[in-house]
Amino acid sequence: MRILVTGATGLIGRQLCGFLAQQFKVTALTRNVDNAQALFGRKVTCISTLETINFDTIDVVVNLAGEPIAEKRWSTKQKHLITESRINITQQLVTKISQATTPPHTFISGSAIGFYGRQNSQITIDETFNDYNPEFSHHLCNEWEQTARRAESRNTRVCVLRTGIVLSQDAGALTKMLPAFKLCLGGKMADGQQMMSWIHIDDMVNIILHLINNQHLAGTFNATAPNPVSNQEFTKILASTLSRPAVLPMPKIVLRLLFGEMADLLIYGQTVIPKKLLDSQFSFRFNHLDKALANLLR
């Protein structure tokens, strides 16, 4: 099987490419071919433009490209960059797939649980939930998803992944938390009641493989572990895993001063359940946060 991956050097992409290259022929689209080739070695073919790819020879496209959403404050310019970095590459892929004589049979495209917007922690959200909160994260993900779905045809199925907080020892949210917690400076954020729908990086990669291998599956999938936790519970479990106290909370007003509107990602959350994956018999290795953090940090 021949697989094209965009966003190949991102948090999910670099783990995914190395994993898939053990079984399949993988091509990675990246802005820095030299760095990516050094990362993956000869196992992965790295390219910098889609113009070098004949989509008639590709079986699966996995689209993970996009400017990181939580790296900088959400200025008008940054919001535009975050949006355009996702929509432009997705539209390019859709065009290439649509123009192919024998197009890829599968197009897996990223999204995020930010699609649902901020929600009451008592509300359980599966893929049928449609009471969205119309804020930036929803508008971003909605446009991203609608663009990806244009690739759907009788020859190509589309799977959209609404990804939660990906936990990895290499990058992402967890690595940003660790320095403070290791110095005994960690604590809950805001009131700590906001829900955190998380997923272990290994399960994230295996979800994508599951969708590649099960060609009857299509549509939207919540890519989160089955047991989300509150921020307060996450803080408690992380501190316990590191054998450190967590007694310094980060008040909402401080989060607003530090991050502006982007603080919404930290202050609000959603209780998201991966119903469609569970119904498809996907087996999570890490159902519970304590086991996930123990695996990553010990």
CORPEGI-V965391 format. One line per field, one symbol per residue. ss: DSSP state (h for helix, s for strand, l for the rest). psi: psi as a letter, one per 20 degrees, with the letter a starting at -180 (. if undefined). A space follows every 50 residues. Layout:
BEGIN
ss->???
psi->???
END
This chain:
BEGIN
ss->lsssssllllhhhhhhhhhhllllssssslllhhhhhhhhhhhssssllh hhllhhhllssssllllllllllllhhhhhhhhhhhhhhhhhhhhhhhhl lllllssssssshhhhlllllllssllllllllllhhhhhhhhhhhhhhl llllllssssssslssslllllhhhhhhhhhhllllllslllllsslsss hhhhhhhhhhhhhlllllssssslllllsshhhhhhhhhhhhllllllls lhhhhhhhhhhhhhhhhlllssllhhhhhlllllllllhhhhhhhhhl
psi->qppppqkhjaggghggghghihhroppppqhngggghhgibihpppriqi iipoiijphppoojqqpphkhrqmrgghggggghhggghghgggggghiq gnrpipopqqbqiihirqqpiippoaiipjmqomaghghghghgghghii ipaiipqppponqboppqihaagghhhggghhjkjrrqpciiipqoorpq hghgghgggghghniiprbppomqqinqrrhghggggggghilqqnjnqo qghghghgibhiihhhhqaqnppmghgghjkpophnhqhghghghhi.
END
